[in-house]
């Protein structure tokens, strides 16, 4: 694993890493390179978040889904995000979701994709 050199575990800033494979991956219909977006998503853009993270409270025995969960969420403006999470969001982060809560990614979804405008 290759951690970002500026990763800060306290603030979660630069929370990204690369995985170095021991051998070249064979590309096929299941293994393909990911396409990077051509531009950053702007406030109001709709994005798709997906994962197999928690869908119920942690004391519920069946809190993980059997099927991949997907949700369409809006990208929030920097001001809206800062007002909701003062001093927690940096310029390296994107803020997306519903302010009223209840629909979002959850524990177990970390590292999952956020696809905006099909990219």
KEGUKE-523156 format. One record per atom (N, C-alpha, C): x, y, z. Coordinates in steps of 0.001 Angstrom, whole numbers, plus 524288, in hexadecimal, padded with zeros to 5 digits. Example, Ala and Ser with C-alpha at 12.3 -4.5 7.8 and 13.67 -1.06 7.14 Angstrom:
<recs>
833867E9C681E78 8300C7EE6C81E78 833907F31C81E78 832327F73681BA8 835667FBDC81BE4 832648001E81EBE 
</recs>
This chain:
<recs>
803477FB5F80000 800008000080000 8036E804D880000 801BF808CB7FD38 8049980DB97FD06 800F6811FA7FF1C 80210813C7803D6 7FEEA817E38064B 8004F81D28803E7 7FC96820B6803C3 7FDAE8260680206 8017E8286B805ED 8059C82AFF80418 8098082D1D807C0 8075A8314280B75 80307833C580A0D 800BD837CF80D66 7FC12835DF8108E 7FB2D830BB810AE 7F6B282EA381393 7F7088302C81950 7F29E8321181B69 7F24A83392820E5 7EDF7830538236D 7EF5082C6F826A7 7EB5082914828FB 7E79F82BF382CB6 7E9538305182EE1 7E5FA8334183273 7E19F8361082F7C 7E2FC8387682B0D 7DF2583B778280E 7DCF38386E82366 7DF528340582221 7DDF7830E481D87 7DF4F833B081870 7E266837D7818AE 7E3F583A99813F5 7E79883728810B7 7E70F8376C80B99 7EA2583446807E7 7E98982E70808F5 7E4C682CD480A3B 7E39C8275380B73 7E2DF8244480660 7E73B822EF803FD 7E73A81FFF7FF18 7EC3F81CCE7FEE4 7EC078185B7FC59 7F0C8815447FBC8 7F092812397F6B9 7F50E810567F52C 7F58E80CF37F09E 7F6E68077C7F26F 7F559803B67EF66 7F6DC7FE4C7F06E 7FA927FCAE7EC16 7FF4A7FB327ED8E 803187F9577E9B7 8027D7F36C7E940 8017C7F19F7E48B 800D47EC077E39B 8061D7E9687E2FE 806747E4897E499 80B617E1A77E41D 80C5A7DFEE7DE7E 808307DFCE7DB5A 808CF7DE877D5D2 804BB7E1957D2B5 8057A7E1D87CDB2 801ED7E4B67CA4A 7FC857E23D7CA59 7F8927E5707CACD 7F32C7E3847CAB8 7F1A87E2267C51E 7EEB97DDF57C491 7ECA97DC757BF77 7E7587DF0D7BECC 7E6EE7E2687BAE5 7E2077E5297B9FA 7DE2D7E1937B730 7D9437E1D27B8F0 7D5197DEB47B697 7CFEC7E16E7B7B2 7CB997DEBB7B724 7C6867E1457B7FA 7C57B7E2847BDB9 7C8907E0497C14D 7C7E67E14D7C6E8 7CC217E4E37C91D 7D0927E5347C691 7D5017E8547C864 7D64E7EC4F7C427 7D56D7F1557C572 7D6707F5807C1B3 7D8A77FA357C48D 7DB9A7FD7F7C1D1 7DD718024A7C457 7D8DB806027C52C 7D92F809107C941 7D51480CE57CA59 7D640811D87C736 7D237814367C532 7D2D2819267C25F 7D27D81DA17C648 7D64D821037C638 7D631825897C9B4 7D2B0829BD7C75B 7D01D82CD47CAAE 7CC97830DC7C8A4 7CF95835147C5B2 7CCEB837847C1FF 7CF5A83BA97BEE9 7CF41840E57C1CE 7CBB98416B7C5A6 7CB66846387C8C8 7C912844E97CE19 7C9B9848747D1BE 7C783847AE7D6F5 7C1A5848C07D6D7 7BEC8845F07DA04 7B91D846B47DA6A 7B80284BD37DD44 7B44884EC67DB55 7B2E7853C07DDCB 7AE14853167E137 7AD3F856E87E4A5 7A8B7856C77E825 7A3BD8562C7E4F2 7A05C852BA7E6BB 79B7C851AA7E3FF 79BC784D087E059 7A08C84B607DEED 7A11B846B27DBAA 79EDA8420A7DE91 79CE683E497DBAA 79AE0839777DE08 79F06835407DD66 79FD0832507E193 7A3C482E357E194 7A16E829297E3AF 7A3CC824E27E235 7A22081FC17E407 7A64381DAD7E7C3 7A4A681C6C7EC83 7A815819FB7F059 7A62B8145F7F0FA 7A9CD810BE7F19B 7A82E80B457F219 7ABC0808607F5D9 7A9B6804217F814 7ACD7800FC7FBA8 7A9A77FCC47FE50 7AC697F9AB80169 7AA0E7F57480476 7AA577F6B480A47 7AA617FBBC80BA7 7AAD07FD538111C 7A5C07FC9E81421 7A6007FE2181924 7A1817FD9881CB4 79C8D7FFFF81A68 7982D7FD3D81B26 793157FF5B8199C 78F637FFA781E41 7912F7FDC2822CB 78E097FDE082798 791A37FF3B82C2A 78F6C80085830B1 792AF8019C83549 796607FD118367A 79ACB7FE52838E7 79EE77FA6E839BF 79D537F5F883D59 7992B7F68684066 7978F7F23B843D0 793EA7EE6384102 792997EF7483C26 78F3D7EBFB8390B 792AB7E7E283663 791677E2EC83718 794997DEA283507 794EE7DEAC82F14 790EE7E07D82C6C 790EF7E06B826B2 791BA7E5E78247E 795BD7E8988265A 796747EE06824C9 799277EEB481F85 79B7B7EA7F81D5B 79E087EAE581848 79A877E8A18140C 79A347EB2F80F86 796B37E95F80B62 798EA7E4AE8086D 795757E1BF805F1 797127DD7680288 798357DF787FD09 796517E41A7FBE0 796AE7E6517F6A1 799307EBBA7F6F5 79C467ED157F309 79EB97F2397F2C9 79A957F67C7F33F 79B887FA3B7F6B4 797F77FE9D7F785 799F68035C7F47A 7966A8063D7F206 797C380AE87EF05 7941780F537F088 796158140E7F061 792EB818977F1C6 794A081D497EE8F 790DA820177EC70 791C5824E27E989 791D3829657ED76 7963782C417EDC4 796C78307B7F198 798C9835727EEF3 797A183A007F13E 7999683EE77EF05 79EEC840617F148 7A211843067EE0B 7A6E1845707EFF3 7A55084A8B7F28E 7A76A84B817F731 7A62A8503F7FA29 7AA55854697F93B 7A8D9859497F9DA 7AC9E85D8E7F943 7B07C85D747FDCD 7B4FD85FDC7FCFA 7B8E68602780125 7B6B4862F3805ED 7B3C08672F8051C 7B17C86A1A80981 7ADA1866C280C95 7AA2D86407809D9 7A660860A280C78 7A92E85C6F80F98 7AD2385A3180D46 7B00A8560780FE0 7B2E385816814B7 7B57585C8E81427 7B84F85ECC8188E 7B49A8602981D00 7B0038624381BBC 7AC348639981FCD 7AA2685EC082292 7A9C685A7381FD4 7A7DF8559382229 7AC1F852B48252F 7B0FB853388236C 7B56D85082825D3 7B9E88545F82692 7B9498583682A22 7BD4985C4082AB6 7C2AF85A0282BF5 7C68485BDE8290C 7CC0C85A8D829C9 7CD3C854C082903 7C9C3851D18266A 7CAB484C4182571 7CBB284B1981FB0 7CA2484E9681C3C 7CA9584DB4816A1 7CF128510681488 7D28A84E9881186 7D6FE8516780F4C 7D62D852198096C 7D9BF854ED806F9 7D979855C980152 7DA51850C27FE3A 7DC4584CAD800B7 7DD32847AB7FE15 7D86C8441D7FE2E 7D430845DA8008B 7CF94842858014C 7CB008446A7FE04 7C776840CF7FCF1 7C28A842177FA59 7BE2C840E97FE36 7BA21844067FE1B 7B5CC84362801BF 7B0E58422B7FE98 7AE9583DA47FF94 7A9EE83C067FCB3 7A6478392680062 7A13C839F87FFA9 79D6983740802E2 798CC83AB880428 79580838D08079D 790CD83B9E80935 7918D83DB780EBA 790C5842CE80F77 791898453581496 78DE4842FF818B6 7893B8414F81729 7858983F3B81AFF 7870F839CB81CE6 78ADC8375F81A65 78CBF8323E81C1C 7891382DD581AA2 78A888291F81C42 787448248E81B55 78857821C88163A 78AA18248281277 78C108223380D74 791A9823CB80C61 795398201280CC0 79AB58215580BF9 79DEB81C5D80BB7 7A30781D0580AF1 7A67B8188D80B8D 7A752817DE8116B 7A91C8134F81302 7A9748122C81899 7AE6280F04819B3 7AEF880D4081E95 7B36780A0181FFC 7B37F8054981C58 7B80C8042C81A3F 7B8A17FFDE81695 7B899801A7810EF 7B71D8069081001 7B719808AE80AB2 7BC1180BC38097A 7BF6280C9980D5C 7C41D80FB480C95 7C75880D8680819 7C9478110E804E4 7CC6880F7780069 7C93180E0F7FBA6 7C41080E347FC40 7C0A980CF07F7D4 7C05D8116D7F3F5 7BE1E810667EF67 7BE028145B7EB48 7B9DF818927EC10 7BB2081D207EA04 7B76D8216D7E96F 7B7B9822E57E3AD 7B3AE821B47E0BB 7B3A5822967DB15 7B00D8272E7D9ED 7B24682B507D7BA 7AF4C8300E7D69D 7AF0C830F17D0B8 7AA6F8320F7CED3 7A9A88330E7C93E 7ABD782EA27C5E4 7AB45829DA7C7C4 7AD07825437C4DA 7B2E0824657C4DB 7B5C9827767C7E6 7BB81826DE7C81A 7BD4E825AD7CD9F 
</recs>
